[in-house]
């Protein structure tokens, strides 16, 4: 089942034809099996030359949990070819049904591996934080996902846009940090860092300890997206999103219909 499901998700990503929920095709699927399906896809991509550059944490805010009907965080892998930088123009034809999420990204200077990782460990291991836009996507038809579906599908991750100014943790209050997002120059939403498990640091602790169960560690130099501060926003061609964070700067991205990334 793990090999078969991994193949089906990879084929959906390649053809841009979404598949039925894995939770329908494999009703008995467990969370552990879903993570092994994710890891199998990443293993195959790395075997073909992909490079892991970080991780993403999903469903850390009540807004996202309510949107997708899940009740706990999940995670996925970030690969080098998934990363964009502030101001990039991104082609939508590489996705199936994309949305954006506004997040705080952590750059690590030390490895973190659970179990037993604490907030103090995360403080010690973090080089700096910066704003990010995550582009989420689902290879599952119409986003009809349960928790096991999104886990298997690399945490419904697709791309990330990294921006802002690298800021040391001692220079920012992550709990109270404010965020405002604009779509095509118009105010769309706002939130604070506390939306992410009460403190984004807790999300990194959760991730390191959860990865430890599968003998996976967070590595020095990796980027970790700590989870969305507000709900996911659908993207249309010619949209431009700008996300302003207090103290750590802004990040923006524009979207066109075609023109795949080189």
HUSUL-V329481 format. One record per residue. RES is the residue in one small letter. SS is DSSP state (2 for helix, 1 for strand, 0 for the rest). PHI is phi in whole degrees, 0 to 359 (none if undefined). D_FIRST is the distance of its C-alpha to the first C-alpha in Angstrom with 2 decimals. Layout:
<<RES SS PHI D_FIRST> <RES SS PHI D_FIRST>>
This chain:
<<x 0 none 0.00> <x 2 297 3.81> <x 2 297 5.55> <x 2 296 5.08> <x 2 294 5.89> <x 2 299 8.37> <x 2 297 9.81> <x 2 294 10.41> <x 2 292 12.13> <x 2 295 14.10> <x 2 293 15.20> <x 2 297 16.38> <x 2 297 18.28> <x 2 288 19.85> <x 2 272 20.86> <x 0 67 21.72> <x 0 248 20.12> <x 0 292 18.17> <x 1 249 15.13> <x 0 293 14.80> <x 0 305 13.74> <x 2 297 10.12> <x 2 290 11.91> <x 2 271 13.00> <x 2 290 10.00> <x 0 234 8.06> <x 0 301 11.42> <x 0 267 10.67> <x 0 302 8.94> <x 0 257 11.31> <x 2 297 13.29> <x 2 300 12.46> <x 2 298 8.69> <x 2 298 10.00> <x 2 294 12.42> <x 2 292 10.25> <x 2 295 8.54> <x 2 301 12.27> <x 2 297 13.43> <x 2 294 11.31> <x 2 296 12.94> <x 2 296 16.22> <x 2 301 16.05> <x 2 294 15.79> <x 2 292 18.60> <x 2 296 20.74> <x 2 300 20.38> <x 0 267 21.94> <x 0 113 24.72> <x 0 293 23.79> <x 0 236 25.50> <x 1 285 24.50> <x 1 242 27.62> <x 1 169 26.64> <x 1 223 24.54> <x 1 235 24.76> <x 1 253 24.87> <x 1 241 24.16> <x 0 56 25.34> <x 0 267 28.26> <x 0 251 30.86> <x 2 299 31.48> <x 2 300 31.90> <x 2 286 28.36> <x 2 300 26.89> <x 2 291 28.93> <x 2 299 28.04> <x 2 254 24.27> <x 0 67 24.42> <x 0 243 22.98> <x 0 231 24.90> <x 0 205 23.99> <x 0 291 23.68> <x 1 219 20.66> <x 1 212 20.66> <x 1 213 19.62> <x 1 260 20.88> <x 1 254 23.94> <x 1 252 24.37> <x 2 305 27.83> <x 2 282 27.54> <x 2 266 26.74> <x 1 263 30.16> <x 1 241 33.34> <x 1 240 36.76> <x 0 314 39.25> <x 0 90 40.79> <x 0 295 38.25> <x 1 257 37.74> <x 1 239 34.10> <x 1 278 32.87> <x 2 280 30.79> <x 2 288 29.45> <x 2 271 26.77> <x 0 245 25.12> <x 0 260 23.75> <x 0 208 25.29> <x 0 283 26.74> <x 1 221 28.66> <x 1 251 30.60> <x 1 229 30.86> <x 1 256 33.85> <x 1 219 33.26> <x 1 255 34.92> <x 1 257 33.60> <x 1 254 34.23> <x 1 255 35.00> <x 1 267 34.59> <x 0 247 37.13> <x 0 222 35.60> <x 0 292 32.21> <x 1 227 30.77> <x 0 219 28.31> <x 0 277 27.64> <x 0 279 28.10> <x 0 91 31.67> <x 0 290 32.15> <x 0 242 35.03> <x 2 300 36.72> <x 2 298 39.38> <x 2 297 36.84> <x 2 294 35.59> <x 2 302 39.22> <x 2 291 39.95> <x 2 270 36.95> <x 1 272 37.46> <x 1 281 39.60> <x 1 193 39.98> <x 1 240 38.49> <x 1 200 38.61> <x 1 283 37.65> <x 1 212 34.53> <x 1 248 32.98> <x 1 262 29.20> <x 1 261 27.84> <x 1 264 24.71> <x 0 205 22.59> <x 0 234 19.58> <x 0 276 17.16> <x 1 261 16.63> <x 2 304 19.31> <x 2 58 22.57> <x 2 56 21.37> <x 0 278 20.02> <x 0 251 18.08> <x 0 255 17.50> <x 2 303 17.27> <x 2 295 13.51> <x 2 294 13.55> <x 2 291 16.27> <x 2 299 14.93> <x 2 298 11.72> <x 0 269 14.24> <x 2 53 16.45> <x 2 64 18.59> <x 2 55 19.48> <x 1 267 21.67> <x 1 221 23.28> <x 1 207 26.72> <x 1 215 29.50> <x 1 247 33.27> <x 1 254 35.28> <x 0 213 38.97> <x 0 70 41.93> <x 0 245 43.83> <x 0 303 42.37> <x 1 231 43.76> <x 0 293 44.03> <x 2 300 42.77> <x 2 290 46.30> <x 2 263 47.50> <x 0 216 45.33> <x 0 262 44.62> <x 0 294 40.90> <x 0 291 41.18> <x 0 259 43.93> <x 0 302 43.20> <x 1 266 43.57> <x 1 225 41.54> <x 1 231 42.54> <x 1 243 40.55> <x 1 241 42.35> <x 1 246 41.11> <x 0 52 43.51> <x 0 85 46.17> <x 1 252 46.01> <x 1 304 45.03> <x 1 239 41.66> <x 1 196 40.65> <x 1 213 41.46> <x 1 195 40.03> <x 1 230 40.53> <x 2 302 38.52> <x 2 298 38.46> <x 2 297 35.91> <x 0 266 33.27> <x 0 53 32.83> <x 0 83 36.64> <x 0 191 36.78> <x 2 306 34.51> <x 2 300 35.01> <x 2 296 33.06> <x 2 295 30.03> <x 2 291 30.19> <x 2 301 30.65> <x 2 302 27.60> <x 2 296 25.50> <x 2 301 26.80> <x 2 287 26.21> <x 2 291 22.68> <x 2 296 21.72> <x 2 302 23.37> <x 0 297 20.68> <x 0 251 18.30> <x 0 59 21.28> <x 0 247 21.80> <x 0 242 25.39> <x 1 276 27.39> <x 0 247 29.70> <x 0 307 33.31> <x 0 94 33.71> <x 0 281 30.55> <x 1 258 30.80> <x 1 235 29.23> <x 1 274 29.30> <x 1 276 30.18> <x 1 116 29.12> <x 1 289 30.87> <x 0 277 34.34> <x 0 220 34.34> <x 0 289 32.25> <x 0 284 30.29> <x 1 241 32.49> <x 1 298 31.55> <x 0 248 32.85> <x 0 236 34.92> <x 0 304 36.56> <x 0 75 39.73> <x 0 285 38.87> <x 1 235 40.04> <x 1 246 38.97> <x 1 234 41.00> <x 1 241 40.15> <x 1 255 43.10> <x 1 248 42.76> <x 0 297 45.81> <x 0 77 46.65> <x 0 245 43.73> <x 1 92 44.42> <x 1 229 42.53> <x 1 214 39.75> <x 1 220 39.60> <x 1 206 37.63> <x 1 245 38.37> <x 1 232 36.07> <x 1 244 36.77> <x 0 289 35.06> <x 0 226 34.57> <x 0 109 35.03> <x 0 303 31.91> <x 0 300 32.23> <x 0 282 33.77>>
